[in-house]
Every structure is written in structure tokens, then in C-alpha cells.
Amino acid sequence: MRTIQLKVNEEVYDKLIWFLNKFSKDELEIIADNDHIDPLESGIYKPADTQTEYDKIEKNLENALKRYKRP
């Protein structure tokens, strides 16, 4: 499935939701219904390997701490 984000005028919001709910879950899924959509939770942005990124950050931090560690 593809993902889109929309800004909807308050005057047409209810009509749009009504229309979107006419589709089956296989055809269309409302993944968020609020003013802020978290790209990670919504599936808009999925890092290839989040754990690898955390590991890199942790290793960089450990190296920095070793360099500046007092004897």
C-alpha cells in the first residue's frame, strides 16, 4: 500500500472520513486521525535497520568517552 498525508479543512473532515470508511481494510486503512503523525509509527518512514543505527551511535559515544576519560 502507498501512504499519503492530507491537511483537511474542518468543514469537510466528517464527509471525507465518511467517504474513506466506505472502503474495505484491504483497500484503504486510516493509520492516524490526529494533527500529528509520527512518521515511524505510521510507516511513512522506516529505517532499514534501526538497531544498527543505535549500535553506531552507542559505539561513537563509547569512543568519545574513552578519549576524554580522566586517568
Residue pairs with C-beta under 8 A, 6 or more apart in sequence:
1 29
3 31
3 42
3 43
3 44
5 37
5 44
6 16
8 16
17 30
17 33
20 28
20 30
21 30
31 37
31 42
31 43
32 38
32 41
32 42
37 44
39 45
40 46
40 47
47 53
